[in-house]
């Protein structure tokens, strides 16, 4: 646990440093919303670290809250029919259930949403007589559930991972590693992109992302992964570097995935929940793919029971 | 109307968190919300929650000045509902259906409230209607605008509440809700087509991002 406290302290130090830099940067050199962005981090970081180190259901509650807000944002921007309200209500009820399955490492964690709910929602729509447009409705609700509930619930699974996985700081360390890496990857991509500029990587989806930013992010994240792995991961340095690069890639892909949905729906942000960041889903987009990948990487390369 | 500790508590503990977490409320142009009466807030109407959301926009200390206009024959029949509507929401009950022997002005209580410098919430559609659709406006608001040219009429567009709790449904489902507050209208009561103008203002707000 000492390593966890140390890393959290380092994060606060880093945030204080960033606040200082933004304070002294001249207005014309500073992106317009930088200060507000950093201010929002001052809310997110204490909330995250306090619940994380609690080693109790408070973290489960935080994850459920994040998932609930993200699913609500998703379901509010997609077109829905009046008859879908009952399906959506049931989808909301699935959030705590899914997170408890994950938390307790119940085997249903893998099937509950992806198979049972998948079939149940469609059958319910049919028996309720909501036939016209039913396929589109059920498919979009299912998509939202996978994106904002199923994928995020991997974090609960990681948090309570058994000690047989010889992670130096246990499940808490694994979650800390993953969250810090995905979020700092976002920051690194943003900073490298602003510093170097150059050609855009995918202009029709994300007008701000550059090739240089992406590569800089991958490199920074791989290096950071090596440093963090010494305290948090049951991996060799080479494995950690590779994992870091993969997480950076997944973070990027999750980001453009969520951006793609926004472009399709013709919106800029999912909501204004977090000032200068946008909605909850805008903030956690990079975790959506990285969380499942991280667990499967652990299962594949870790020697020992899981 | 006076401040009431029970009302304050219900809003602090229940309605304000509800609008923030359950409804993920986004407010565009919050600075246009009049904090001092007299004023009339005019909004489209799709849900019982419309009133809760509009009242929750106000700081607790101003809550006692906000008076939603509501149909007497709907809200004042059941004794529990009547207590809640008159003591907590402090509605101004008006009769929607009149007998032919009309003796008094149906909006008399509204004009009294405006004279007491209160902030009146008015739904010109007069009913919640079809989910997420704007019905026809009734004439009452045009009379008020002509009678009180100096009282600002603030058009407000509410989006999403018809999905959360539409007319005739008991199940509440969380959706994000958006409130867009328009520029106050003053001295517009003499317009030929005031209702059409007001409707245009609210429709204009609905197109805002």
Contacts between the chains, C-beta under 8 A, distances in Angstrom:
chain1	res1	chain2	res2	distance
A	68	B	174	7.8
A	69	B	21	7.8
A	69	B	24	7.0
A	72	B	24	5.9
A	72	B	174	5.1
A	72	B	175	6.8
A	72	B	176	6.0
A	73	B	24	7.1
A	73	B	176	6.2
A	75	B	175	6.7
A	76	B	24	7.3
A	76	B	160	6.6
A	76	B	163	8.0
A	76	B	175	4.8
A	76	B	176	3.8
A	77	B	176	8.0
A	80	B	163	7.0
A	82	B	131	5.7
A	82	B	163	7.7
A	82	B	166	6.7
A	85	B	163	7.1
A	85	B	169	7.4
A	85	B	171	6.6
A	85	B	173	4.7
A	86	B	171	6.9
A	88	B	173	5.4
A	89	B	171	6.1
A	89	B	173	4.9
A	92	B	173	7.4
A	92	B	174	6.5
A	267	B	209	7.9
A	268	B	209	7.4
A	271	B	24	5.6
A	271	B	26	6.1
A	271	B	176	5.6
A	272	B	26	5.1
A	273	B	24	6.6
